[in-house]
């Protein structure tokens, strides 16, 4: 993929990069279409085990919606497929990581929030800034599950940005690293995930979201359903056998 969204695979890790630096990687129509295409390509790409989403340049991961475009089109309520919301309007069963290289405001915050993990450069900033421009953020409904409710309320009501370090402190971000190390860190994290038993990784991702969807007992029951095929797989025998034989496991994904 070329254009405003690039796609490349590096050692089993798919990198999807928003490259619209002249507009701080804002979510214009071409970018939104490119993101949908990139996500679908990742879903169909058997060579890619983990997706990393990032922005080009050092200034912005994604500054949010294209306000000039919104003004020109008199956009009111965005349609359900306005842009990809991972796990909401487009399903992604494999793990995803946001590598936040600058500001992640509004729609940029959305993209980071919807990824499974987030790593951020030290200079990154995060904001649900819609209240400052009279727009909406219904996509932020899960935010109080990701961070303490009082923090979520502050982000939603003020629209003020928080630093990468503050985002790390409240649990929104998994790691904060120097900007020059962001890509290396995200790649290494993704490769650690990709090296694990593939069926276990997919089941682990599903399990991680159960408590947000179900009461406790239902979450346990659903987890048992998710993991049973993993226990019955060849990989479930390969792992202990490799440990016994003091060798690296050879995963088959079945």
C-alpha positions, -999 to 999 in steps of 0.1 A, spaced: 0 0 0 11 35 -9 -6 69 -5 -17 83 28 -16 49 45 14 26 41 15 -12 49 46 -33 53 54 -65 71 87 -67 91 95 -102 106 59 -111 111 48 -77 122 25 -55 100 32 -18 102 4 5 91 15 41 89 -6 72 84 14 95 62 -3 128 58 23 149 76 12 182 60 -21 178 80 -7 162 111 -20 129 99 -56 140 101 -83 116 92 -93 129 58 -114 106 34 -83 91 18 -68 83 52 -100 67 64 -103 46 33 -66 36 36 -70 25 72 -100 3 63 -80 -12 35 -50 -18 57 -70 -34 85 -86 -58 60 -53 -66 44 -39 -74 79 -68 -97 86 -61 -116 54 -24 -116 58 -12 -150 72 24 -137 73 15 -109 98 8 -120 134 6 -85 150 -4 -51 137 14 -19 147 -4 14 139 16 46 138 19 80 122 46 94 99 70 121 112 76 132 148 47 157 153 16 136 152 3 101 155 -30 115 143 -45 149 152 -80 136 147 -107 144 121 -101 167 93 -120 198 105 -117 216 71 -133 186 54 -160 185 80 -168 221 75 -168 217 37 -192 187 39 -213 200 68 -208 167 85 -234 160 112 -236 125 127 -207 104 113 -220 71 97 -211 39 115 -183 31 89 -168 66 90 -135 52 101 -123 19 114 -130 12 151 -112 -20 159 -135 -44 176 -165 -23 170 -172 -18 132 -143 -40 120 -133 -72 138 -96 -79 143 -88 -112 161 -50 -107 160 -32 -84 185 -28 -47 177 -4 -21 191 -5 17 187 29 33 185 21 69 193 48 92 179 32 126 187 -2 140 194 -32 116 195 -62 139 197 -99 131 190 -100 105 163 -63 99 169 -71 91 205 -98 68 192 -73 49 171 -50 44 200 -78 35 224 -91 8 202 -57 -10 199 -49 -37 224 -16 -22 236 -1 13 234 35 24 234 43 61 233 72 84 226 81 107 255 67 138 237 33 122 228 1 138 240 -34 124 243 -67 143 243 -104 136 237 -107 171 223 -142 171 208 -157 193 235 -134 221 223 -148 221 188 -185 211 194 -181 176 181 -189 142 197 -170 113 211 -194 83 214 -165 60 207 -151 70 241 -178 49 259 -152 22 269 -127 48 283 -138 44 319 -130 6 316 -94 15 304 -86 42 330 -101 52 364 -136 68 359 -125 101 374 -96 103 348 -120 94 320 -144 121 331 -116 147 332 -105 138 297 -140 139 284 -151 171 301 -120 193 297 -107 182 263 -73 190 277 -43 169 266 -23 148 290 14 138 286 26 104 277 39 100 312 5 108 327 -11 84 302 12 57 315 5 65 351 -33 62 346 -30 29 326 -38 42 291 -2 35 279 19 4 284 53 20 279 69 54 273 102 55 254 125 81 238 111 90 203 142 75 186 134 41 202 97 40 196 97 18 164 123 -5 178 104 -9 211 71 -16 193 87 -40 169 103 -59 198 71 -61 217 52 -73 187 78 -100 180 75 -113 215 38 -117 210 42 -132 176 66 -158 190 40 -173 213 16 -201 205 -8 -186 180 -40 -202 192 -32 -192 228 -25 -156 217 -59 -153 199 -77 -168 229 -58 -145 253 -69 -114 234 -106 -125 236 -102 -133 273 -88 -99 281 -121 -82 270 -146 -105 287 -148 -85 319 -159 -55 299 -187 -74 283 -201 -99 308 -208 -103 345 -182 -123 364 -197 -158 362 -207 -154 325 -171 -142 318 -157 -173 333 -181 -195 314 -172 -178 281 -135 -181 289 -138 -218 293 -155 -220 258 -128 -199 243 -99 -219 257 -112 -255 253 -101 -257 216 -67 -245 226 -63 -272 252 -73 -298 226 -49 -285 200 -16 -301 189 2 -270 201 -10 -276 237 10 -309 235 39 -293 217 46 -268 245 52 -292 273 70 -316 250 94 -289 240 100 -279 276 107 -316 285 131 -319 256 148 -286 263 141 -271 228 121 -243 213 85 -252 205 74 -254 169 39 -240 167 15 -253 141 -15 -232 150 -37 -262 153 
